[in-house]
Amino acid sequence: MSPSPEILEARTELDAIEQMHRAGMTDGLPVIVPTEDRVERMLLGVSLDPDVLLGVVGPLDGAATVEKVAINAVMAGCLPEHLPVVVAAIEAITTPAFDIGAVQATTHNCAPLFIVNGPARGFNGPIAHGTGALGAGHRANAAIGRAVRLVLVNIGGGRPGVGDMAQLGHPGKFAYCIAEDEDNDPWTPLHVRRGFLPESSAVTALAAEAPHSIRVRVQTDRDAQQLLRAAGMSLASIGSNNVQFGKGNVLVILNPEYAAALADPDIAEVQRAIYESAWQPTALLEEIHGDTIDLRGDRMHVVADPADILLIVAGDGGGYSAVVPTWGGGPHGSIAVTAAIREHDVCDYSGVPS
């Protein structure tokens, strides 16, 4: 059993916040002081015992118990209804295949991105998928993403320059969480494609760079195909990890207008079309990078197979979608991992006392 968290004392709330800053327990922003009462209320959000171990968080290999995760959720500003998503996110990133210790310790600028599917998008949020969903102004997205970041800091030891060795980092290291717009997905939602029932809830984690905007005017079928070419070519930036390693997953986020224009082809055709443009000639990679990468064949694609390109629908109209490059490193190639959000924790929390 993991030892209980240490109880700290301070004269005032402000003193407590400053004490946590000095101890390196924050993400650089002010936090909510995790008093015992606040943590007890947060734990109402899940049906698990507080000492249940959710996973081990590297590189420090700290034990992420439900109670410790709830403490960080309080600090991040979560509500109890957000905690089931945070719990599932921790279970996803502590799956051995995700390599969270390596994700934290790599010098590459990646951060866990979380995509939420199913009824939890509403009951455990609402978690935004529309205008500005990856930006400021959405409480659940920000608090859930930030709670995981604080777990990575306080349980996993991921402090800049110590356990987190990213040479530059990116803003997703504060919070990186989005829901999929399932109502406008012309295929099937991401979690269903990854083996879950439509009525279930799940969160998918991916070690991701910042999103890169793509814009193509889409008015005809030909335009839609040019959009897929643009997505593939954007993913295959000559300096990207993906085109150099060719492993793991990458993500394409289509706005509802773009998704509607691509409704006729099945998703495998869309993935294939992106894949066919997502490469660089090996000769050019050799010219740029020399023998610092493993050169293979005449072309090097960003992923090993078209099915490794994840697609979701999110955002708003107006002509902009995004591609999200990934780390692509580590023994598993930085694959995406999907974890279930417990069904009995997806419910109406309006009666939880404040």
C-alpha positions in Angstrom: 0.0 0.0 0.0 1.3 3.5 -0.9 2.0 5.7 2.1 -0.6 8.5 2.8 0.3 11.9 1.5 2.2 14.2 3.8 0.0 16.9 5.5 1.6 20.3 5.3 0.6 23.3 7.5 0.5 27.0 6.8 -0.9 30.1 8.7 -3.0 31.3 5.8 -4.2 30.2 2.4 -1.8 32.6 0.7 1.1 31.3 2.8 0.1 27.7 1.7 0.1 28.7 -1.9 3.5 30.3 -1.6 4.8 27.3 0.2 3.7 25.0 -2.6 5.4 27.3 -5.1 8.7 27.2 -3.2 8.5 23.4 -3.0 8.0 23.1 -6.8 4.6 21.6 -6.4 2.8 23.8 -9.0 2.9 24.3 -12.7 4.0 27.9 -12.2 0.4 29.2 -11.7 -1.5 29.6 -8.5 -3.3 26.5 -7.2 -6.2 25.7 -5.0 -5.0 24.6 -1.5 -5.9 20.9 -1.2 -7.3 20.9 2.3 -8.7 17.6 3.8 -12.3 18.8 3.3 -11.7 19.7 -0.3 -10.0 16.4 -1.1 -12.8 14.5 0.6 -15.4 16.3 -1.5 -13.3 15.6 -4.7 -13.3 11.9 -3.8 -17.1 11.9 -4.1 -16.5 12.0 -7.8 -15.4 8.4 -8.0 -16.5 5.1 -6.5 -12.9 3.9 -5.9 -11.3 3.6 -2.5 -8.7 6.4 -1.9 -5.8 4.0 -1.6 -6.4 2.2 -4.9 -3.3 2.4 -7.1 -4.0 3.7 -10.6 -0.5 3.4 -11.9 3.1 4.3 -11.5 4.2 7.7 -12.9 7.8 8.0 -14.2 10.5 9.0 -14.3 10.3 9.2 -10.5 8.0 6.1 -10.4 5.7 7.6 -7.9 2.5 5.7 -6.9 -0.6 7.4 -8.3 -3.3 6.4 -5.8 -6.8 7.8 -6.2 -6.3 10.0 -3.2 -3.0 11.5 -4.5 -4.7 12.1 -7.9 -7.6 13.8 -6.2 -5.3 16.1 -4.3 -3.8 17.2 -7.6 -7.3 17.6 -9.1 -8.2 19.9 -6.2 -5.0 22.0 -6.8 -5.9 22.2 -10.6 -9.4 23.6 -9.9 -11.4 20.4 -10.8 -14.9 19.7 -9.8 -15.8 16.2 -8.5 -17.4 15.3 -11.8 -14.1 15.9 -13.5 -12.2 13.4 -11.4 -13.4 10.2 -13.3 -11.8 11.6 -16.5 -8.6 12.5 -14.7 -8.5 9.0 -13.2 -8.9 7.4 -16.6 -6.3 9.7 -18.1 -3.8 8.6 -15.4 -4.6 4.9 -16.1 -4.0 5.5 -19.8 -0.6 7.2 -19.5 0.6 4.7 -16.9 0.0 1.8 -19.2 3.5 0.5 -20.0 3.0 1.0 -23.8 2.6 4.7 -23.3 6.1 5.1 -21.7 5.2 8.0 -19.5 8.6 8.0 -17.9 10.3 8.4 -21.3 7.6 10.9 -22.4 8.5 13.0 -19.4 12.3 12.6 -19.7 12.6 13.1 -23.5 14.2 16.3 -24.8 11.5 16.4 -27.4 8.7 18.9 -26.9 5.7 16.6 -26.3 2.9 16.5 -23.7 0.1 14.0 -23.1 -3.0 15.1 -25.1 -6.3 13.7 -24.0 -9.3 13.1 -26.2 -12.6 12.4 -24.4 -15.4 10.3 -26.0 -18.8 9.1 -24.9 -21.4 10.4 -22.4 -18.6 11.7 -20.1 -18.2 14.6 -22.5 -21.3 16.1 -21.0 -21.8 14.5 -17.6 -18.2 14.9 -16.6 -17.7 18.3 -18.0 -19.0 19.7 -20.2 -15.7 19.1 -22.1 -15.5 21.4 -25.1 -15.1 20.2 -28.7 -16.1 23.3 -30.6 -14.8 26.9 -31.0 -11.4 27.3 -29.3 -11.6 23.9 -27.6 -7.9 23.6 -27.3 -7.6 27.2 -26.0 -8.6 29.2 -23.0 -12.1 29.6 -21.6 -13.3 26.0 -21.1 -13.2 25.0 -17.4 -13.4 21.2 -17.7 -10.8 21.0 -20.5 -8.4 23.3 -18.6 -8.9 21.7 -15.1 -8.7 18.1 -16.3 -5.6 18.7 -18.4 -4.0 20.7 -15.6 -4.8 18.0 -13.0 -2.8 15.4 -15.0 0.1 17.9 -15.4 0.2 18.4 -11.7 0.2 14.6 -11.2 3.1 14.4 -13.6 5.0 17.1 -11.6 4.2 15.9 -8.1 4.0 12.2 -8.4 6.1 11.6 -11.5 8.8 14.2 -10.8 8.4 15.9 -14.1 9.8 19.3 -13.2 11.5 21.3 -15.9 15.2 20.5 -16.1 14.9 17.7 -13.6 12.4 14.9 -14.6 11.0 16.9 -17.5 13.8 17.4 -20.0 11.9 18.9 -22.9 14.3 21.5 -24.4 11.6 24.0 -25.2 8.2 22.5 -24.2 4.9 23.9 -25.4 1.7 25.3 -23.9 0.0 21.9 -23.8 2.2 21.2 -20.8 -0.2 23.3 -18.8 -3.4 21.5 -20.1 -4.1 19.5 -23.2 -7.6 18.1 -23.3 -10.4 18.1 -25.8 -13.6 16.2 -26.5 -14.6 14.8 -29.9 -17.6 16.3 -31.7 -19.3 12.9 -32.2 -22.5 14.4 -33.5 -20.6 15.7 -36.6 -18.3 12.6 -37.0 -19.4 11.1 -40.4 -17.7 7.7 -39.5 -17.7 6.4 -36.0 -16.3 8.1 -32.9 -12.6 7.5 -32.0 -13.3 5.3 -28.9 -15.5 3.0 -31.0 -12.8 2.6 -33.6 -10.5 1.7 -30.7 -12.7 -1.1 -29.5 -15.3 0.5 -27.1 -19.1 0.5 -27.3 -20.7 3.7 -28.6 -22.5 4.2 -25.2 -19.3 3.9 -23.2 -17.0 6.7 -22.3 -13.2 6.7 -22.8 -10.2 8.9 -22.9 -7.4 8.5 -25.4 -3.9 9.7 -24.5 -1.2 10.7 -27.1 2.3 12.2 -26.5 1.8 15.2 -28.8 3.3 18.4 -30.0 1.3 21.5 -30.3 -1.4 21.5 -33.0 -0.5 22.9 -36.4 -3.2 24.7 -38.3 -4.1 23.7 -41.9 -6.3 25.7 -44.2 -7.6 24.6 -47.6 -10.7 26.0 -49.3 -13.1 23.0 -49.5 -16.0 23.5 -51.9 -15.7 20.5 -54.2 -14.7 16.8 -54.0 -11.3 17.7 -55.5 -10.8 20.3 -52.8 -11.5 17.7 -50.2 -8.8 15.5 -51.6 -6.4 18.5 -51.6 -7.2 18.9 -47.9 -6.0 15.4 -47.2 -2.8 16.0 -49.2 -2.2 19.2 -47.2 -2.7 17.3 -43.9 -0.3 14.6 -45.0 2.3 17.1 -46.2 2.0 19.1 -43.0 2.6 16.1 -40.8 5.7 15.2 -42.8 7.7 18.3 -42.0 11.3 17.7 -42.9 12.4 18.3 -39.3 9.7 16.4 -37.5 10.2 13.4 -35.3 7.5 11.5 -37.1 9.1 11.5 -40.6 12.4 10.6 -39.0 11.2 7.7 -36.8 8.0 6.6 -38.7 6.5 5.0 -35.6 3.5 5.3 -33.3 0.5 7.5 -34.1 -0.2 11.0 -35.4 -3.5 13.0 -35.1 -5.6 14.9 -37.6 -8.4 17.1 -36.3 -11.0 17.9 -38.9 -13.5 20.7 -38.3 -17.2 19.8 -39.0 -17.3 21.4 -42.4 -14.2 19.4 -43.6 -15.6 16.2 -42.1 -18.9 16.7 -43.9 -17.0 17.1 -47.2 -15.3 13.8 -46.5 -18.4 11.9 -45.5 -18.6 9.6 -48.5 -15.2 7.8 -48.3 -14.9 5.4 -45.5 -12.4 6.3 -42.8 -9.8 3.8 -44.1 -9.8 5.7 -47.5 -9.3 9.0 -45.7 -6.4 7.6 -43.7 -4.9 6.1 -46.8 -5.1 9.4 -48.7 -3.4 11.3 -45.9 -0.7 8.6 -45.6 0.1 8.8 -49.3 1.2 12.4 -48.9 2.8 12.1 -45.5 6.3 11.2 -46.4 9.7 12.6 -47.4 12.2 11.2 -49.8 14.9 9.2 -48.0 17.6 10.9 -50.1 16.5 14.4 -48.8 16.4 13.1 -45.2 19.9 11.8 -45.6 21.0 15.1 -47.1 19.5 17.0 -44.1 20.1 14.6 -41.2 23.1 12.5 -42.4 23.5 9.3 -40.4 21.7 10.6 -37.3 18.5 8.7 -38.2 17.7 5.2 -39.4 17.2 5.5 -43.2 14.7 3.1 -44.8 13.7 2.6 -48.4 13.1 5.4 -50.9 10.4 7.1 -48.9 10.0 7.6 -45.2 6.4 7.9 -44.0 5.3 9.5 -40.7 3.7 6.3 -39.5 4.1 2.6 -40.4 0.5 2.1 -41.5 -2.4 4.4 -42.6 -4.4 3.1 -39.7 -1.9 4.7 -37.4 -3.3 8.1 -38.4 -5.9 9.0 -35.8 -8.8 11.2 -37.0 -11.3 13.2 -34.8 -13.8 15.9 -35.5 -13.6 19.1 -33.4 -13.5 22.8 -33.8 -15.8 25.1 -35.7 -16.4 26.1 -39.3 -14.4 28.8 -41.1 -11.9 26.7 -43.0 -9.3 25.7 -40.3 -8.4 22.2 -39.1 -5.2 20.9 -37.6 -2.6 18.2 -37.6 -0.9 17.2 -34.4 2.6 15.7 -34.7 3.8 13.4 -32.0 7.0 12.3 -30.2 7.3 9.1 -32.2 10.2 7.9 -30.0 10.8 5.4 -27.3 10.6 1.6 -27.6 6.9 1.6 -28.5 7.0 4.6 -30.9 4.8 6.8 -28.8 1.5 5.0 -29.4 -1.9 6.2 -28.3 -3.6 4.5 -25.4 -7.3 4.5 -24.7 -8.7 3.9 -21.2 -12.3 3.5 -20.1 -14.0 6.1 -17.9 -15.9 4.0 -15.4 -19.5 3.8 -16.2 -20.8 4.2 -12.7 -18.7 7.4 -12.4 -20.4 8.9 -15.5 -23.6 10.5 -13.9 -25.3 13.7 -12.9 -23.3 15.4 -10.2 -25.7 18.3 -9.7 -26.6 17.0 -6.2 -23.0 16.9 -5.0 -22.7 19.4 -2.1 -20.5 22.4 -2.7 
